Amino acid sequence: MSALGRRGYTLVELIIALVLLGIVSGAIYQVLVNNQRVYQAQTQQIDLQENLRAATTVLPAEFRELDAVDGDIQSMTPTSIQIRAMRKLGFLCTAPALAVGLGNFTMNVWVSPMYGRNLPFAAGDSVLVFWEGNATRRDDDQWVPVKITGASPFFTCPDAQPAGGTPGYQLSTSPPAWMNIPGLAVNGAIPKGAPVRAFSIINYQLYQSPSDGMWYVGYQNISKGSSVQPLIGPLTGSDGLELDYFDVNGAVTTDSSKVALIEIHVRAQTAQPVRSGGALGTLANKVDSITTRVGLRNNPRCGPGSAPFVKC
């Protein structure tokens, strides 16, 4: 039979075919929409968990190294804390000359070992130097502050091995106030091998971003004069960050020099609303929270500042 003689589709058949096509297309579209909804919900949930994981990683790592007795906690509230955060570590390869009223003095450190961020030491760094005092006693040990004004890489530490010494840095300093105290400005009180720790003044706080109006754990490097930046979040709101401070007896304290443990509460939410319970479910931000405790490991264990007092 020729093509012209063949029977074509009737209007009813075409309508039925179009209806079936619409049903199939609608089903496929609904599957794609549901898959996208599930994907977005899972992505938001993963981001939420990552934020909480960051809170239990970043904040404890910063707080763990603090020495509250020697002033590492500069200020604290239930929603903020300003700390002296360590950023670099080096070691003296010679004992610096000390004397009352000496003023500027130099410190020589080994190139290696040296640890931390933004190495090596540089002009503008604030550092703490370990003051040994009497090497036969532990109750006089302390950290003294020094401001570095210059750093020269062209210094050789006078080590016996290898022959000719090892590479070092010579750090010039501004006159520290403690250099005028007879009990501290004692030659030999800072020995060879003493640690030198550079620090930055860092502020962590509950912060509402002006750009999106959401709440975050904010980070601010005060030493560099930077503004507050969102670090962890978004949080649930003004209750998203809570810091509790405890002394060695487990009692709440408002004295920054007596803090032995910090309890961190973070309440976070998804950045976008997530629909739960299917297509007709409630559209809302998912919320989760976490609590962790951090002991301050560098508080003195004996001698002045230990609580309760323990004789060394």
N, C-alpha and C positions, 0 to 999 in steps of 0.2 A: 504494500500500500504506500502511495506517495505521502510525503510529509504534509501536503495540503489536505489529504483525506483523513488524517489522524484526528481523533477526538481530543480537544484541549481540556484544561482545568475549568471547572465551573466556578462561579462566584462564591458559592458556599465552601468549596474546597479551599479556595484562596483565603477566605476568612478564617477557616479552621487552622490552616497552616500559619497564618499570621498570629492567631491567638496562641497556638502552641509555641511559636517562636518567642512571643512576648513572655509567656510563662517561663520558658527556659532561660531567656535573657534576664528576667527578673530574679530568678533563682541564682544564676551566676553572679549577678550584681550584689545580691544579698550576701552571698558567700564572701565575695571580695570585701564588702563593707565590714562584715563581721571579722574577717581576718585582719583588716586594717585596725579595727577597734581593739582586737586582742593584742596586736603588735604594739600599738601605742600604749596600751595599759601595761604591758610587760616592760616596755622601755621606760616608762615613768616609774614603775616599781623598782627596776634595776638602778635607775638614777637615785631613787630614794635610799636604797640600801647602800649605794656607793657613798652618798653623803654621810650617812651614819657611820660607815666604816672609816671615812676620813676623819670624822670627829674623834673616834677612838684611837686613831693613829697619830694625828698631828698634835693635838692638845696634850695627851699624856707624854709624848716624846719631848715636848718643850718643858712641861712642868716637872718631869722626873729628875732633871739635872739641877733643879733650883736648890739654893742654900738660903732658906728664909732667914736664918739667924744673922747672916752677914749681908742682908739687904737686897737679895735678888728679887724679892717681891716689893716693888716700889709703891704700888697702890692696889687696892682690891675692893670690889663691891660684888653683890650677888649676880651682876650681869656683865662684869668686866674685870680684867686683871692686867696690870702693867708690870712687866718683868724685865730682868736683865738676862737676855738669852745668849748663851754661848754660841759662837760661830766659827772660831778657829782655835787651834791648839798647837803650840810649839814648845821647844825646850831650850833653855839657855846653855850655850856651849862654853861660856866663861862666867865667872862670878862678877857682877857689876860692882864698881867702886862706889861706896856709900859714905856720906859724912853729913853732919848737920849743916844746913845752909849751902850744900853743894850746888843746888839748882838743877840745871840740865845734866842728865847723865845718859849713858848709852847702854844698850842691852844687845848682846850678840846671841843669835839663835841659829841652830842647825837648819839647813834647808830640808833635811830629811832625818828623822821623821817629822812630818807636819801634816795636820789633819784639818778638815773643815771646808768652808765655802769661801769663794773669792780669794783664794790663796795667791800670793803670799801676804804677809803683813804689809800694810801700807800706811802712808800719812793719813791722819784722821781717825785711825782705829783707836778705840778705847779698850784697854786690856787690864786684866788682873794678873798680878805676879805673885807667886807663892813665896811668902815670907817665912823662912824656917826658924830664924832666931837661934835658940839653943837647940842644937841637933840631938841632945840627949833627952829633951822633953817634948811632949806633944801638946801641952796645954797652952803654949804660946804661939802655935802655928796660926797663920791668918793669910788672907789675900789682900794685897794693897793695890789701889788703882793707879794706873799710869796712862797718859795720853801720848800717842806716838805722833811725832811731827815730821818724821822723815825715815825712809828705809833705803839702805844701799845694799845691792846684791853683791858688791865687790868686796867681800870679806871672807877670810879663811879662818875657820875655827882651828885653834892650835892643838889638835888632837895628836896623840903619839902615833896612832895608826889610822889611816895609812900615812906613809911618810909624806910630809908636806902639809898635813892637815886635811880638813874636809870643808866643802862649800858652806857658807853661812850668810846670814843677813845681819847688818848692823843697823839697829833701830835707835834713832835719836828721839828724845822725849822732851816735853815741857816740864818745868819744875813741879813735882807733886807736892801737895801740902804736907804730907807725912814726912817729907825730907827735912822739915824743920823740927821734928819731934825727936829728942835725943834717944828715946827708947827704941825707935824704929830705924833711924838713919845710922845703923851700925854696920861697919864694914864686915862682910862675910855673912850677914844675916840672910841674904838671898844667895844661895849656893849655885854652883854649876849643876845643871840638870833640872833646875827649878822650872815647873810648868808656867807657860805664858798663855793666857786664855783671852782671846778677843771676844767682845760681846756687843750686842745691839740692844737698844731699849725698844721693846716690842709691846704693843697693846692689842689684846684680844677683847672684843666686846660684842654685845648684842647690837646689831646695826640694821637700820632700815634704809634700803637703797632709794635715793631720790629718783632714779631712772625708772624703776618698775614698782616702787612702793612695797616691795616684799622684804621680809626680814631674813637676816643672815648672821652667821658668826663673822664679824669683821676683823681684818688684820691691818695693823698700821705699824710701819717701821718709823718710830719717832726719831731715831738717830739720823735717818736720811731725810727727815722732814716730809715724808710721803703722806698722802691722805688715806683715809680708811677705804679698804677694798673688800668686797665680798669674798669670803674664803669657803664657807660651808653653808649650804642651804639650797633652796629656801626653807625657812623654819615656819612653825605654825603661827607665829606672831610675837607679841611682846613677852610671851611666856616660853619662847623657843630655846633660851639658854639660861641655865641656872648653875651657879657655882657656890658650893658650900665648903667652908674651911674648918678644919679640925686640928686640935693640938695633939700631943703625944698620948694624952689620956682619953682621946676620943670625944672630947667636948668641943662644941662649936666655939670658935674664936674669931674676934675681929682685929686681933693684933697680928699684923703681917709677919712679925719676927718670931711668932710662936706657931706658925702653920707647919704641921707635919704631914697633913694629908689633904688633898683636894678632891671633892666629889663633883663630877661633871654630869649634868643632865642636859641632853639635847633632844628637842622635839622637832622633827622635820616633817615636811609634807612634799607631795609631788608638785612640780612646777605648773602642771595643767590638771584640770579636773579629769577624773577617770570614771567611766560608767561601769557600775557593778551590777550583777544580776541580769545580764542580757540586754537586749535592745531597749527594753522598757524599764531598766533598772535606774537607780539614782545616780545622777551625775555630780560627783564631788571629789575634792582632793583627798587622796589617800594619806593617812597620817601614821607615823611610826616614831618610836622614841628609844633612847638607849641611855643607860647610866653606867658610869665607870668611875673607879677610884684610883688615885695616883698618890703613892708615897714619895715624899721628897728625899731622895737618896743622899744628897750632899749635906744635909744638916749634920752638925757636929755630933759624934757619938760619945765624946767625952770631953772634959775640960770646959772652959767658958763657952756658954751657948748651948751645951747639952741639956736636955730637959727630959726627965729629971737629971740633976747634975750627977755626972759620973766622973770620978777622978781617973785621970789617965795613968 
